[in-house]
Amino acid sequence: TPPPRRREQAQTTRANNFLLLFGIGVAVTVFRGAYEQVGNTVALWAETGVNRHAGSAVIPMTWFQAMNPLLVFLMTPLLLARWKRRANEPSAMRKMATGAFIVAVAYSVLAGVAAWTGPGTASWIWLAGFFVIYTWGELHILPTGLGLFARLAPAGFAATTVAAWFLATFSGSLTAGAVGTLWSNVGHAQFFCILALLGITAAGMLLAMDGPTKRVESDRANEL
């Protein structure tokens, strides 16, 4: 049986780990409030606000939805190679914050396009460009976050901690649904600005937790 002091320290460390994971989960929930709009309000905008004609043909909306998984497949090796080439690979939290910011940039592009076209329709090229930027940001945050939750899991709580990551996915989807109700109450440009603001807010929250996360990861490495 470990001495009382060591046992108390272990309990404090475990509590701090859970608190940090909760904070990351809240930031990811905010992020997903914007991220999940691709299957919701972005699809609505693409249906009515985007000119999907390419010559005499009309590009099916489903083709744009399929761009995201295709780009994930194509971009993942490029991103991993980019990180590998860097002398100092960014920390997990900096990767995630960068990803949230990039997704905010993607929605800022849509906000600018929607403001520029007004009641008219935008070229489908803008929508394709949005998916490229959006997916590049996604790859920084979601796989990194899942791996981070697995690494920060307190001893004996690995499965529970990974499950908590998917709980953040659930809460983020609920948040996205609540945010999506604003679609019919504000202009499209204003709505996309709100999504960009959510992404920036999530980036700031994640960046603020970079120091504590590094300390926890360092402590876990020393334990091993």
Residue, then its C-alpha position, 0 to 999 in steps of 0.5 A: t500500500p503506498p504511503p498516505r502522502r503519495r496516495e494523496q498526491a496521486q489522487t490530486t494528480r488524477a483530479n487535475n488530469f480529469l479537470l484538464l480533460f474536461g476543459i479540453g472537452v469544453a473547447v472541443t464542444v465549442f469547436r464542433g458547434a461550428y465544425e458540424q455545420v457542414g452537414n447542416t447549414v452549409a449544405l442548406w447554403a450550398e443548395t440555394g446560394v451556390n451556382r453548381h453549374a459546370g458548363s451544361a452539367v450541374i454538380p450534385m450536392t453530394w459530390f461536395q459532401a464527399m470532398n471531405p473524406l476524400l481530402v482527409f485521405l489525400m491530405t493526411p500523409l502531407l500533414l504528417a510529412r510536414w510535421k515530421r520535417r519540422a525541427n520542433e513538432p508543435s505540441a498537441m494543444r498548439k496543433m489543435a488550436t491551429g486546426a480550430f483557427i484554420v476552420a475559422v478561416a474557412y468560415s470567414v471565407l464563406a462569410g465574405v463570399a455570402a456578403w459579396t454575392g448577397p441574394g445572388t449565387a456564388s461560384w461552386i469553386w468557393l465551396a470547393g475551396f472552403f472544403v479544402i481549408y476546412t479539412w486541413g484544419e480538421l486534420h489538425i484537431l480531431p485525430t490529435g485530440l483523440g490521441l491526446f485523450a488516450r495519452l492523458a488517461p489516468a491509470g485504470f481509466a483509459a477506456t473511460t477517457v477515450a469514451a469521454w472524447f466521444l461524449a465531447t463529440f455528442s455535446g458538440s453535435l447538440t451545440a451545433g444544432a442549437v447554433g443552427t437555429l440561428w440560420s433563419n434569424v440572421g443573414h448568411a454572412q452574419f451566420f458564417c461570421i458567428l461560426a468563425l467566432l466559435g472557431i477562434t474562441a475554441a482556438g483561444m481556449l485550447l491555446a490557454m491549456d497548452g502549458p498545463t497539458k505539457r506539464v501533465e504529459s511530462d509527468r506521465a512520461n516520467e512515471l513511465 
